[in-house]
């Protein structure tokens, strides 16, 4: 799998754990929007797009099925995020 494009939209609100929102393009043919970059206790992490269920929980709409794919997506997004912060 090749991630052919990563786009980052920074969120510039003080006291907000949400730092940015990312979109990725996979092999120039499939796009996933609204991947959140969140500040946690151990640094930033990604949260896949989700929706709120009727019982108040959140359920991912799209997500990787294995660790290797999750790490590939995480690395691509956080690299692009750090590059965007340097601008």
VEXDREN-2710 file (C-alpha; in Angstrom, 1 decimal):
% VEXDREN-2710
k/r/px/py/pz
1/UNK/0.0/0.0/0.0
2/UNK/1.3/3.4/-0.9
3/UNK/0.1/6.7/0.6
4/UNK/0.3/9.0/-2.3
5/UNK/-0.7/12.3/-0.6
6/UNK/-1.2/13.6/2.9
7/UNK/-2.9/17.0/3.6
8/UNK/-2.8/18.7/7.0
9/UNK/-5.1/21.4/8.3
10/UNK/-3.8/22.9/11.5
11/UNK/-6.3/23.8/14.3
12/UNK/-5.1/27.0/16.0
13/UNK/-7.2/27.1/19.1
14/UNK/-5.6/27.5/22.5
15/UNK/-6.3/24.9/25.2
16/UNK/-7.5/22.5/22.5
17/UNK/-6.2/18.9/22.4
18/UNK/-7.1/18.7/18.7
19/UNK/-4.0/19.9/16.9
20/UNK/-4.8/19.2/13.2
21/UNK/-7.0/17.2/10.8
22/UNK/-5.5/15.1/8.1
23/UNK/-6.7/13.6/4.8
24/UNK/-4.8/10.8/3.1
25/UNK/-4.9/9.5/-0.4
26/UNK/-4.1/5.9/-0.9
27/UNK/-2.5/4.8/-4.2
28/UNK/-4.0/7.9/-6.0
29/UNK/-7.5/6.2/-5.9
30/UNK/-9.0/6.3/-2.4
31/UNK/-9.2/9.2/0.1
32/UNK/-9.8/9.1/3.9
33/UNK/-10.8/12.5/5.4
34/UNK/-11.1/13.7/9.0
35/UNK/-8.2/11.8/10.6
36/UNK/-7.6/13.8/13.8
37/UNK/-4.2/14.6/15.3
38/UNK/-4.7/14.9/19.0
39/UNK/-2.3/15.9/21.9
40/UNK/-2.3/13.2/24.5
41/UNK/-0.3/12.6/27.7
42/UNK/2.5/10.9/25.8
43/UNK/2.5/13.2/22.8
44/UNK/0.5/13.5/19.6
45/UNK/-1.4/10.5/18.2
46/UNK/-3.9/10.0/15.3
47/UNK/-7.6/9.1/15.7
48/UNK/-9.4/7.7/12.8
49/UNK/-12.7/9.2/11.5
50/UNK/-15.6/8.2/13.7
51/UNK/-19.2/8.9/14.4
52/UNK/-21.2/9.1/17.7
53/UNK/-23.6/6.2/18.2
54/UNK/-27.0/6.4/19.8
55/UNK/-25.6/5.3/23.2
56/UNK/-23.0/8.1/23.2
57/UNK/-20.0/6.0/22.2
58/UNK/-17.8/6.6/19.2
59/UNK/-17.3/4.1/16.4
60/UNK/-14.6/4.3/13.7
61/UNK/-16.0/4.8/10.2
62/UNK/-12.7/3.7/8.6
63/UNK/-9.7/2.1/10.2
64/UNK/-6.7/-0.1/9.4
65/UNK/-7.1/-3.8/9.9
66/UNK/-3.6/-4.5/11.1
67/UNK/-0.7/-3.0/13.0
68/UNK/1.6/-2.6/10.0
69/UNK/-1.0/-0.5/8.1
70/UNK/-1.8/1.6/11.2
71/UNK/1.9/2.3/11.7
72/UNK/2.3/3.3/8.0
73/UNK/-0.6/5.7/8.1
74/UNK/0.5/7.1/11.5
75/UNK/4.1/7.7/10.3
76/UNK/2.9/9.4/7.1
77/UNK/0.5/11.7/8.9
78/UNK/2.8/12.6/11.8
79/UNK/5.7/13.3/9.4
80/UNK/3.5/15.6/7.3
81/UNK/2.2/17.2/10.5
82/UNK/5.7/18.0/11.8
83/UNK/6.7/19.3/8.4
84/UNK/3.6/21.6/8.5
85/UNK/4.6/22.9/11.9
86/UNK/8.0/23.9/10.6
87/UNK/6.5/26.2/7.9
END
